[in-house]
Amino acid sequence: MRMWKPLSLLLVIVFLAACSANAGIEEETDYETFRDTINADDFTGFAYFLWNPDHHEVNIDETINSVFENENEHLLMFTMVDRSEEVESMWDNDWSNSDYHNSTNEIIFIDEGHIIDRFDVNPDELHASEHNNELASFIQQYQ
């Protein structure tokens, strides 16, 4: 009986660590993978398509990452700030295709391939606690 208690405790700790390991930002480096993932019919989650260089300059990823970690949620992100001409050309072609979700400078919540809601990321208000509280509330709506 004594052996089961430490083993049970260890299993609980491993389970909790595994659950929180996915919290925060996962930055996808391949545009096509990002696009195909968020546009899949079975994708449910938060996504962020960073287009605006101003957002990149204010360390948006650090601030947003901390909010997502605090809420124990995952955000899939792709950065277009340092994009290649090839990626920009693919994005331009995708923009006109209504099958693709192209929501720039917004965090979007997608449920089974459908955009449910959007949260505008404002770099001027990014470090304000009110903005982060609003982002946390946005996340909590879909947990």
Helices and strands as residue ranges (DSSP letters): H 4-20, E 24-27, H 31-38, E 45-50, H 53-57, H 60-70, E 74-79, H 85-95, E 106-111, E 114-120, H 129-141
